[in-house]
Amino acid sequence: MDRQSAIVTLPSGFSFDYSNLYGQGFVTQADVIAIAARINAAHKAIEHMRATGEIRGHLSKDGTPEKVLFSQLPYVEEGRLNSPASIARLKEFGQSLRHKVDAVLSFGIGGSYLGNKVLFDVHCGEFWNSKSSEERQGYPKLYFSGNNIDPRRTMELVEQIKAEAQSVMLIVISKSGSTLDTMSTFMVVYDALKQAAPDIVLQVVAVTDLATGAQETLLHKLAGEQGWPMFSVPEGVGGRFSVFSEVGLVTAACIGFDIDGFLAGARAMDEACKTEDIWHNPAMLNAVLKYLAAANYGRDIEVFMPYADYLKSVAEWYVQLLAESLGKRTDRSGREVLYGRTPVVAVGTTDMHAQTQQHQDGKRDKIVQFVKVAEWASDPVIPDAFPAAAALSDIAGLQLSQALEAARKANAAALSGDGRFNAAFVLPEMNDFHLGELLYLLALSVAYEGELADVDAFNQPGVEAYKRLLGPMLKKCRR
Ligand SMILES: O=P(O)(O)OC[C@H]1O[C@H](O)[C@H](O)[C@@H](O)[C@@H]1O
């Protein structure tokens, strides 16, 4: 690592540039030294989590101790949550759809949707569903549903599928197996498409917690009764960490996304984050600097701003990860702390024309976290299409990626020039491996920050408050 320019770079070329987050006017060396003991303890706690799955004070929804096992997922080994056999089964599943299933509809919300959308966007881009089957190499079209209870879109999706598909697969993803948003839209679409038989051949696959007995989920029971094939949301893996499990990988398999490369990226990041040397451990460094930026400088909003359309969904995935993991009323001893950074989705350059005014001149309460893609697979040169228009002629000859990066750099410089905290994750290119690195870094980072702030990063008790009110309200509606 080059301490002068404040960048930590992994062997793959992935880097974290924290030059505008650390040093004069930002988080200082003295700030870091002051919490050295806590950083050390956080590192030990994460080492312990990796080895045993234990996280001090973490309880499941029903109040019993629960393991935290997401850090196993990058390692495909016998006896682990992802085993050679389970990965082979996923790949076979993906192959079995090619040239046979026209469209897959993936139902899910929160952790059962956001990561899947990231994998889809990065691999397929915006126009996958308008491509021919040949262009998709026989893989099906893929639509998402259940991530809202929107009547209009749900019915438009049904009409679209009826118009363009004969062989349809519904994949219902829900860890708890009974989430209102997912199950209500699934039932509407299932019923409507079933009625379209024999024009539509319908298959259903369920992804849920496969516990049995008293813990059996409603979806598991239903899938058993209906004979639907199943994949699992593994025990000890919360929804927001499940993109590395069968939850995310089932979508990956449907579109021919490189599962091995993605997990290899996550693994490379995990290996890099095993060192106790904070300056070489990107997840710990990210957690420490952001924890201190909030605690000592009031920067308790994090604007996550990739410079790439197809990485916008990473920002949306990160919203759930950050908000549910760190937004906590109490610390682990029950003391009220009202902790957490508010996540904000932004995209460069789009939001430079919308949010940047607030980032630059508003309250000094934000960190802007950029994501930069260094090399683009397709990168046109701006042509000199109108030589007589001098202002347009001036930008001719630049590659679009050069214009994009110049805009990002200008934004970063303007912000830091006014003492506004920002940082950048740099992906050498937008591919499955570097995506695995980035998502895993963020997941491990919130685990570290939970330790630093002494909050349980693996529960989400706050979402129960509205759920307690919702049940009776739904009952009332039926009367
Ligand atoms: O996968 P499911 O059980 O359907 O849950 C979907 C989502 O529901 C809730 O809102 C939780 O707060 C989220 O953490 C979860 O990802």
The ligand as an SDF file (V2000), in Angstrom:
LIG
                    3D

 16 16  0  0  0  0  0  0  0  0999 V2000
  -36.6860  -13.4130    2.5500 O   0  0  0  0  0  0  0  0  0  0  0  0
  -37.8780  -12.9270    3.3030 P   0  0  0  0  0  0  0  0  0  0  0  0
  -38.1040  -13.7190    4.5550 O   0  0  0  0  0  0  0  0  0  0  0  0
  -39.1020  -12.8870    2.4310 O   0  0  0  0  0  0  0  0  0  0  0  0
  -37.5880  -11.4630    3.7810 O   0  0  0  0  0  0  0  0  0  0  0  0
  -37.4680  -10.3520    2.9640 C   0  0  0  0  0  0  0  0  0  0  0  0
  -37.0810   -9.1570    3.8030 C   0  0  0  0  0  0  0  0  0  0  0  0
  -38.0910   -9.0040    4.7910 O   0  0  0  0  0  0  0  0  0  0  0  0
  -37.9220   -8.1070    5.8610 C   0  0  0  0  0  0  0  0  0  0  0  0
  -38.3040   -6.8340    5.4890 O   0  0  0  0  0  0  0  0  0  0  0  0
  -36.5380   -8.0760    6.4600 C   0  0  0  0  0  0  0  0  0  0  0  0
  -36.3500   -6.9050    7.2090 O   0  0  0  0  0  0  0  0  0  0  0  0
  -35.4650   -8.1820    5.4220 C   0  0  0  0  0  0  0  0  0  0  0  0
  -34.2250   -8.3700    6.0650 O   0  0  0  0  0  0  0  0  0  0  0  0
  -35.7220   -9.3210    4.4720 C   0  0  0  0  0  0  0  0  0  0  0  0
  -34.6940   -9.4020    3.5240 O   0  0  0  0  0  0  0  0  0  0  0  0
  1  2  2  0
  2  3  1  0
  2  4  1  0
  2  5  1  0
  5  6  1  0
  6  7  1  0
  7  8  1  0
  7 15  1  0
  8  9  1  0
  9 10  1  0
  9 11  1  0
 11 12  1  0
 11 13  1  0
 13 14  1  0
 13 15  1  0
 15 16  1  0
M  END
$$$$
